[in-house]
Amino acid sequence: MHPTALLPKKYCGGGQAYKFNITSPIIDINSLPNCYIVKSGQSVTIPLVKAYELWRQEAWSTENSLDGAPEAYLLWSDTEGLVPADGVQVNAESSDWASSTTTVKVAEGKTGNAVIAVKIAGSCRWTWHLWVTDYDPSASSVMFADGLEFMDRNLGASTSDVSEAGSYGCYYQACRANPFPGPESNNSVAMRKIYGQSGAEVKVTADKIWGDNQGQSIRRAIKDPLLFVTSGSEPYSWITTDAGATDSAAEFWPSRQTGGVKTAYDPCPEGWMLPTYGDTSPFASLSNYSSAVHGNIAKSGRLKFNGQFDAGGSATMLWCGDATGPKTCALYMSWDSSNNTQEVNPDTNYSRGNALPVRCVKETF
């Protein structure tokens, strides 16, 4: 049974107004993915109930009521014309907000990444990543030495050819669910062009952390998914510059603290999740890296906390799910000119203000 089937009909004043029913039972928002894999020319239907439920259930929310019809739209795509201007439709009945969905049609012959946003009560409330690709992760995965089954490419990658920047995939500030596009080229500090609903180019904005109100910062980041939160130094998270503060977003991604299970903010598609830290790093076997065993690893670098790409074409950095203070565990690998690894550190900690790519692992439970 789909989680939305557990929800009762909402109250509807006059048969028209959408009203969020705060008495409805809590559903498992962790079971609703933030990424959908779609093939060229196909459609995907996404339940919008997650946007409502997050704003009801989560501690950072100041709203337990969302009134108004949901409006879904293309926030950005990194391929021009990937989602046609009329390609995003909302399927909603004024008598039942819980069954509201959006159906997104992808253009024939195009691949890439798109982000679909839903606006409720005047503000963006959530986004979903569409990874438009012919890649089937279940048919082409890599088994690491520790028994973990990884995708053979980064989340959002347009190719497995690590000589191309398209292999870098999307970038994520740690514990945020929404992606940012990759760089223009292997060693570029500039971001790929992205396009909105009208086909016009849109821009990612960069702005510093507001202050010490972490709930306000989380709400701000969700309402403005094109915002990359910057800072002048490390260590810091995207919601606090206080290295000694308890970061309320630290457990948004899977970790030992969350029991290693998939969370509502996990960026991976259904059946896959961010690798979590157990007794050893999930990347520990890469200390003895072999392309024959592990598959090709992209030299994707990072989208640094200052809003510019760094180390693309020369270093690998991939998030893991475990957090310590304002930092999150990651893999770091550096390479020489002959494409040999110089340094492999499977347990590096990067400030959560950095954005790194993700390599998803298959869920085992």
C-alpha positions as CSV (number, residue, x, y, z in Angstrom):
1,M,0.0,0.0,0.0
2,H,1.3,3.4,-0.9
3,P,1.9,5.7,2.1
4,T,-0.6,8.2,0.9
5,A,-3.3,5.5,1.1
6,L,-3.0,5.7,4.9
7,L,-4.1,9.3,4.9
8,P,-7.7,10.4,5.4
9,K,-9.5,12.9,3.2
10,K,-8.6,16.5,4.1
11,Y,-11.0,19.1,5.1
12,C,-12.0,21.2,2.1
13,G,-13.8,24.5,2.7
14,G,-16.2,25.3,-0.1
15,G,-14.9,22.5,-2.3
16,Q,-11.9,24.5,-3.5
17,A,-9.3,25.4,-0.9
18,Y,-6.5,23.0,-0.2
19,K,-6.0,22.7,3.6
20,F,-3.3,20.6,5.3
21,N,-5.0,18.3,7.8
22,I,-2.8,18.3,11.0
23,T,-4.8,15.4,12.5
24,S,-3.9,12.9,9.7
25,P,-1.6,10.1,10.8
26,I,2.2,10.5,10.4
27,I,3.5,8.6,7.4
28,D,7.0,7.3,6.8
29,I,8.6,10.1,4.9
30,N,11.9,8.1,4.8
31,S,10.2,5.7,2.4
32,L,9.6,8.4,-0.3
33,P,12.8,9.0,-2.4
34,N,14.2,12.3,-3.5
35,C,15.6,11.0,-6.8
36,Y,13.9,9.2,-9.6
37,I,15.7,7.5,-12.5
38,V,13.9,8.2,-15.8
39,K,14.7,7.1,-19.3
40,S,14.6,9.5,-22.3
41,G,11.1,10.1,-23.6
42,Q,9.4,8.6,-20.6
43,S,7.3,10.1,-17.8
44,V,7.5,9.8,-14.0
45,T,4.8,10.5,-11.4
46,I,5.9,11.8,-8.0
47,P,3.6,12.0,-4.9
48,L,3.6,15.4,-3.4
49,V,2.6,14.3,0.1
50,K,6.2,14.3,1.2
51,A,6.3,18.1,0.9
52,Y,3.3,18.4,3.2
53,E,4.5,15.9,5.7
54,L,8.0,17.3,6.1
55,W,6.6,20.6,7.1
56,R,4.3,18.9,9.6
57,Q,6.6,16.4,11.1
58,E,10.0,18.0,11.3
59,A,11.3,20.0,14.3
60,W,12.7,22.9,12.1
61,S,9.2,23.7,10.7
62,T,7.2,26.6,12.1
63,E,4.1,25.6,10.1
64,N,1.7,22.8,10.8
65,S,-0.8,24.0,8.2
66,L,-0.3,24.5,4.5
67,D,-3.2,26.0,2.6
68,G,-3.4,26.4,-1.2
69,A,-3.2,24.2,-4.3
70,P,0.3,22.7,-5.0
71,E,2.2,24.1,-8.0
72,A,4.9,21.9,-9.5
73,Y,7.5,23.3,-11.9
74,L,10.9,22.7,-13.4
75,L,13.5,24.4,-11.2
76,W,16.4,23.6,-13.4
77,S,17.8,21.1,-15.9
78,D,21.4,20.8,-17.1
79,T,20.3,19.9,-20.6
80,E,18.5,22.4,-22.7
81,G,14.9,21.2,-23.5
82,L,15.2,18.1,-21.2
83,V,11.8,18.8,-19.8
84,P,9.5,20.6,-22.2
85,A,7.7,23.8,-21.2
86,D,4.4,21.8,-20.8
87,G,6.2,18.8,-19.3
88,V,5.2,19.2,-15.7
89,Q,1.6,18.6,-14.7
90,V,-0.1,18.6,-11.3
91,N,-2.7,15.9,-10.7
92,A,-4.7,17.1,-7.7
93,E,-8.2,16.8,-6.4
94,S,-9.5,19.6,-4.2
95,S,-11.1,17.0,-2.0
96,D,-7.9,15.0,-1.3
97,W,-4.5,16.8,-1.1
98,A,-2.8,13.6,0.1
99,S,-3.2,12.0,-3.4
100,S,-1.8,15.0,-5.3
101,T,1.0,14.1,-7.6
102,T,3.0,15.7,-10.4
103,T,3.7,13.9,-13.7
104,V,6.9,15.0,-15.5
105,K,7.4,14.2,-19.2
106,V,11.0,14.0,-20.4
107,A,11.9,14.9,-24.0
108,E,12.8,12.1,-26.4
109,G,16.5,11.7,-27.2
110,K,17.8,13.8,-24.3
111,T,19.5,12.8,-21.1
112,G,20.8,14.8,-18.1
113,N,19.5,16.0,-14.7
114,A,16.5,18.0,-13.7
115,V,15.1,19.2,-10.5
116,I,11.3,19.5,-10.0
117,A,10.0,21.8,-7.3
118,V,6.6,22.1,-5.6
119,K,5.3,25.4,-4.3
120,I,2.6,25.4,-1.6
121,A,1.2,28.5,0.1
122,G,3.5,30.8,-1.9
123,S,6.8,29.1,-1.1
124,C,8.9,26.2,-2.5
125,R,8.4,23.3,0.0
126,W,10.5,20.5,-1.6
127,T,12.3,19.3,-4.7
128,W,13.0,16.0,-6.4
129,H,15.9,15.1,-8.6
130,L,15.2,13.4,-12.0
131,W,18.2,11.5,-13.2
132,V,17.5,11.1,-16.9
133,T,19.7,8.2,-18.1
134,D,19.7,4.9,-19.8
135,Y,21.9,3.6,-17.0
136,D,20.3,0.7,-15.0
137,P,22.2,0.6,-11.6
138,S,20.9,-2.9,-10.8
139,A,22.4,-4.3,-14.0
140,S,25.7,-2.5,-13.7
141,S,26.9,-2.2,-10.1
142,V,30.3,-2.8,-8.5
143,M,30.8,-5.0,-5.4
144,F,33.4,-3.6,-3.1
145,A,35.7,-5.8,-1.0
146,D,33.6,-5.3,2.1
147,G,30.5,-6.7,0.4
148,L,28.8,-3.4,-0.4
149,E,27.2,-3.1,-3.8
150,F,27.9,0.4,-5.2
151,M,26.6,2.0,-8.4
152,D,29.4,2.1,-10.9
153,R,29.1,5.9,-11.3
154,N,28.3,9.0,-9.3
155,L,24.7,10.0,-8.8
156,G,23.6,12.2,-11.7
157,A,26.5,11.2,-14.0
158,S,25.9,11.4,-17.7
159,T,28.7,8.9,-18.5
160,S,31.0,6.4,-16.8
161,D,34.0,7.7,-18.8
162,V,36.0,9.4,-16.1
163,S,37.9,11.5,-18.6
164,E,34.7,13.5,-19.1
165,A,33.3,16.0,-16.6
166,G,29.9,14.4,-17.1
167,S,31.1,11.5,-15.0
168,Y,31.3,13.8,-11.9
169,G,27.5,13.9,-11.5
170,C,25.7,16.2,-9.2
171,Y,27.0,17.9,-6.0
172,Y,25.4,18.1,-2.6
173,Q,26.1,20.2,0.5
174,A,26.2,17.5,3.1
175,C,22.8,16.7,4.6
176,R,20.9,18.7,2.0
177,A,18.6,16.7,-0.3
178,N,18.7,18.9,-3.4
179,P,21.6,18.7,-5.9
180,F,23.7,21.3,-7.6
181,P,24.9,20.9,-11.2
182,G,28.5,19.9,-11.9
183,P,31.3,22.0,-13.6
184,E,31.5,22.9,-17.2
185,S,34.7,20.9,-17.7
186,N,37.3,18.8,-15.8
187,N,39.2,21.7,-14.3
188,S,36.6,24.5,-14.5
189,V,35.6,26.6,-11.5
190,A,32.4,27.5,-13.3
191,M,29.1,25.6,-13.1
192,R,27.3,24.0,-16.0
193,K,24.5,26.2,-17.6
194,I,21.1,25.2,-16.3
195,Y,17.7,26.1,-17.7
196,G,14.3,26.7,-16.1
197,Q,10.7,26.0,-17.1
198,S,10.6,28.7,-19.8
199,G,13.9,27.4,-21.3
200,A,15.8,30.5,-20.2
201,E,19.0,30.1,-18.3
202,V,18.8,30.3,-14.5
203,K,21.6,30.7,-12.0
204,V,22.6,29.2,-8.7
205,T,23.1,32.0,-6.2
206,A,25.7,32.0,-3.4
207,D,25.2,33.7,-0.1
208,K,26.6,33.5,3.4
209,I,25.0,31.9,6.4
210,W,22.4,34.2,8.0
211,G,23.1,33.6,11.7
212,D,22.6,31.3,14.7
213,N,19.0,30.4,14.1
214,Q,19.4,26.9,12.6
215,G,15.7,26.2,12.0
216,Q,15.5,29.5,10.0
217,S,18.6,28.4,8.0
218,I,17.0,25.0,7.2
219,R,13.8,26.6,6.1
220,R,15.7,29.1,4.0
221,A,17.6,26.3,2.2
222,I,14.5,24.3,1.5
223,K,12.6,27.3,0.2
224,D,15.5,28.4,-2.0
225,P,17.0,25.2,-3.4
226,L,19.1,27.3,-5.9
227,L,20.9,28.8,-2.9
228,F,24.5,27.6,-2.3
229,V,25.3,28.6,1.3
230,T,28.9,30.0,1.5
231,S,31.3,30.8,4.3
232,G,34.7,32.4,4.3
233,S,36.5,29.6,6.2
234,E,36.3,26.1,7.7
235,P,35.0,24.3,9.7
236,Y,31.4,25.1,9.2
237,S,28.1,23.6,8.3
238,W,25.7,25.3,5.9
239,I,23.5,26.3,8.9
240,T,26.1,27.3,11.5
241,T,29.6,28.8,11.7
242,D,30.0,27.7,15.3
243,A,32.3,24.6,15.2
244,G,31.2,23.7,18.7
245,A,27.5,23.9,18.1
246,T,25.2,20.9,17.9
247,D,24.2,20.9,14.2
248,S,20.5,20.1,13.9
249,A,21.0,18.9,10.3
250,A,23.9,16.5,11.2
251,E,21.6,13.5,11.2
252,F,19.6,14.4,8.1
253,W,21.7,11.8,6.1
254,P,22.1,8.2,7.2
255,S,24.7,7.6,9.9
256,R,25.5,5.5,12.9
257,Q,23.4,7.9,14.9
258,T,20.3,7.2,12.7
259,G,21.0,3.4,12.7
260,G,22.4,3.4,9.2
261,V,19.0,3.4,7.6
262,K,17.8,5.6,4.7
263,T,16.5,9.0,5.8
264,A,14.0,11.6,4.3
265,Y,16.9,13.7,3.1
266,D,18.9,10.9,1.5
267,P,19.7,11.9,-2.2
268,C,19.6,8.4,-3.7
269,P,16.8,6.7,-5.7
270,E,14.5,4.0,-4.4
271,G,16.4,0.9,-3.4
272,W,19.7,2.8,-3.0
273,M,21.1,5.0,-0.3
274,L,24.1,7.1,0.8
275,P,26.8,4.8,2.2
276,T,27.0,5.0,6.0
277,Y,29.9,4.6,8.3
278,G,30.0,1.4,10.3
279,D,33.0,0.0,12.2
280,T,35.1,1.1,9.2
281,S,34.5,3.5,6.3
282,P,32.5,2.1,3.5
283,F,35.3,3.2,1.3
284,A,38.0,1.4,3.3
285,S,38.7,-1.1,0.5
286,L,39.8,1.8,-1.7
287,S,43.0,2.0,0.3
288,N,44.1,-0.7,-2.1
289,Y,42.3,0.8,-5.1
290,S,42.0,-1.3,-8.2
291,S,39.9,-0.2,-11.2
292,A,39.3,-3.9,-12.0
293,V,37.6,-4.4,-8.6
294,H,36.1,-1.0,-7.9
295,G,35.3,0.4,-11.3
296,N,36.4,3.8,-12.5
297,I,36.4,6.6,-9.9
298,A,35.8,10.1,-11.3
299,K,38.3,12.9,-10.3
300,S,35.3,15.1,-9.4
301,G,36.8,17.3,-6.7
302,R,34.4,19.4,-4.8
303,L,32.2,22.5,-5.0
304,K,34.1,24.4,-2.3
305,F,32.5,26.3,0.6
306,N,33.3,29.6,-1.3
307,G,31.0,28.6,-4.2
308,Q,33.7,27.6,-6.7
309,F,34.8,24.2,-8.0
310,D,38.1,22.9,-6.7
311,A,40.4,19.9,-7.6
312,G,38.3,18.7,-10.5
313,G,40.5,16.5,-12.7
314,S,43.0,15.8,-9.9
315,A,41.2,14.5,-6.8
316,T,38.2,12.3,-5.9
317,M,35.9,13.3,-3.1
318,L,32.7,11.4,-2.2
319,W,30.4,11.8,0.7
320,C,29.6,9.2,3.3
321,G,26.8,9.6,5.8
322,D,28.5,9.9,9.2
323,A,28.8,13.3,10.9
324,T,31.2,14.8,13.4
325,G,30.5,18.3,14.6
326,P,30.1,20.5,11.5
327,K,31.9,17.9,9.3
328,T,30.8,14.8,7.5
329,C,32.9,11.7,6.5
330,A,34.1,11.5,2.9
331,L,36.5,9.6,0.7
332,Y,39.6,11.5,-0.6
333,M,41.8,10.2,-3.4
334,S,44.5,12.1,-5.2
335,W,46.0,11.0,-8.6
336,D,49.3,11.5,-10.4
337,S,49.8,12.4,-14.1
338,S,49.9,8.7,-15.0
339,N,46.4,8.1,-13.4
340,N,47.8,6.3,-10.4
341,T,46.5,7.0,-6.9
342,Q,48.9,9.0,-4.8
343,E,46.9,9.2,-1.6
344,V,43.8,7.4,-0.5
345,N,42.0,8.5,2.7
346,P,38.7,6.7,3.1
347,D,37.9,8.6,6.3
348,T,38.4,12.3,5.5
349,N,36.1,14.8,7.2
350,Y,34.9,17.8,5.2
351,S,32.8,20.7,6.4
352,R,29.2,20.3,5.4
353,G,29.3,23.6,3.6
354,N,31.3,21.9,0.8
355,A,29.4,20.1,-1.9
356,L,30.7,16.7,-3.0
357,P,29.3,14.1,-5.4
358,V,27.6,10.9,-4.1
359,R,28.1,7.2,-5.0
360,C,25.0,5.3,-3.9
361,V,25.1,1.9,-2.3
362,K,22.3,-0.7,-2.6
363,E,20.0,-1.0,0.4
364,T,20.4,-4.3,2.1
365,F,17.3,-4.3,4.3
